Amino acid sequence: MKAALGLIAVAAFTATATADVLWDQSNVNTGINAFVDQEFDDFASFSSYMVMDVVSTGWTVQSVSVYFTNNMGNWAGVTQARLNLFAKTGTLPVAGDDPTAGATVGVSLTNLGSSWEITASGLNVNVPIGDYWIGLTPLTNFGAQGQEFHQAAPIIGVDTAWRNPGGGFGLGTQWQTTAPLGTDWIGVYDAAFKVEGIPAPGALALLGLAGLIGRRRR
């Protein structure tokens, strides 16, 4: 059983190079229903978390962005999110990968019209070569800010996992790829997100290969 990758030893140095797009699933599929991915401070049992798979070639992650619906105007007040990073050893995170224990990070919101882009920047997290689950879940208050939903990317593949630790939805409390909440994409489509940062010097040649893998998945 692997625990969360101690996020995070938020890197011991400050990167100065220009950030590259390391993983890009930011093209939102607006024709697909969105899904719950939100930590509520007033309805904790309904707090739910999504994580998406990435393949690191040796990265210093500087920012993570996720894409949510834009139906409630007061979401501009969201300023923090829960950042999770787990080693990926199977088709789902393991039970010990606790999303409520992730690091609290500041976020900025960009209004894209039909979507919110929610970005945690200045992270400088060292991610060694390997497979990982990564997630960025907004911290919100349902009474004050309502609810938005994590949008899907137009990518077919069971590479997104979901967990409702408090069991408020009555679907169990463990990681799963599907949930009968009237959605048509969990377990079918990947979630929309983007990772930016700096590849390790020895991984520069591999970055092109990672891009090819990402494009093939799309």
Buried (B, 14 or more C-beta within 10 A) or exposed (E): EEEBBEBBEBBEEEBEEEBBEBBBBBEBBEEBBBBBBBBBEEBEEBBBBBBBBBBBBBBBBBBBBBBBBBEBEEBEEBEBBBBBBBBBBEEBBBEEBBBBEBBEBEBEBEEEEEBBBBBBBEBBBBBEEBEBBBBBBBBBBBEEBBBBBBBBBBBEEBBBBBBBBBEBBEBEBBBBBEBEBEBEBBBBBBBBBBBBBBBBEEBEEBBEEBBEEBEEBB
